[in-house]
Amino acid sequence: MREVEGWIAWVRLAAVPFALLEVLIERGNYPPGYERWAWLTTGVFAAGALALFRFRSLALPALLFDTAVASAYVLVYSFELGTPVRQLLLLPVLEAALRYGVRGGLLCPLAVVPALALFEWLHGDRHNLPFDPGHVLGPVGIALLLGLAVGLLVERLRR
C-alpha cells in the first residue's frame, strides 16, 4: 500500500500544473464570480497536493480531499455547455477502489451524487434546461461499475 500511496501522491502533484493551465486558458470566459472560485479551488488543490505529498500515509483524508476538490471543479465549470468535467469524479472513485477495494469502489460513487446533482441543477439553470435525473444516474452507474471492477481486481491481486 505504501507504493500505491506514493503513486497517488505523485499523480496528484502532477495534476496541479494541468489545473493551473485550465484556469489560465479559461481566463476571461468565466461568468461573474466563477473565475474567483476556479482560482480558489486551484490554490487549495495545489496546497493540499503539496501537504499530502509530504504526508503520504493520510489515505482517508487524502481521498476525502481529492473527492472534495474534484467536486468543486465540477461545480466551478458547470457553466460550460458540453463540458466533460463531470468525468473528474471518476478519479476519486478509482482512488477509493485502489485503496479500499470493492468497499471503496462502491461507496465513493455514492459520495459524488451531491456534486453530480448540483452540477445538473446549476448547468440546467444556466442554460435554461430542465433537471434530468438520468444525467445523475448515468454517471453514478458508470462510477459504480468502474469502482466495482477496479476494486475486485485490487482485492484479487492482494490475495
Secondary structure, 3 states (H helix, E strand, C coil): CHHHHHHHHHHHHHHHHHHHHHHHHHCCCCCCCHHHHHHHHHHHHHHHHHHHHHCCCCHHHHHHHHHHHHHHHHHHHHHCCCCCHHHHHHHHHHHHHHHHHHHHHHHHHHHCHHHHHHHHHHHHHHHCCCCCCHHHHHHHHHHHHHHHHHHHHHHHHHC
